[in-house]
Amino acid sequence: KVADIAAKWFAVATLLNVFAGIDYNLGILITGVITLVYCTIGGLWADALTELGQFVIQGAAAIVMIVVVLHKLGGISAVWTM
């Protein structure tokens, strides 16, 4: 879990560096402070809502990806005959 959070913070810091020119270390610090404040104020409920939002977005992306891939391959029947 720690490596997962570190990777997410680094990803946000990378976006901040590319789009706003903010140093990586400062970007990670900003991300950590915002996360800390968000979780402290909102508590477990805020964390649960964030996880739900991620689930919905990833689920929708998976469905779209499956539809696009099946369309590109010629449908389910074409996949079964490969």
ZIZI-V69514 format. One line per field, one symbol per residue. phi: phi as a letter, one per 40 degrees, with the letter a starting at -180 (. if undefined). psi: psi as a letter, one per 30 degrees, with the letter a starting at -180 (. if undefined). burial: # if it has 9 or more other ideal C-beta (glycine too) atoms within 8 Angstrom, else .. A space follows every 50 residues. Layout:
# ZIZI-V69514
phi=???
psi=???
burial=???
This chain:
# ZIZI-V69514
phi=.ccccccccccccccccccbgcddccccccccccccccccccgccccccc cccccccccccccccccccccccghccccccc
psi=eeeeeeeeeeeeeeeeeeffgkkeeeeeeeeeeeeeeeeeefaeeeeeee eeeeeeeeeeeeeeeeeeeeeefgleeeeff.
burial=........##.######....#.#.###.###..#..##..#...##.#. ...................#..#....##...
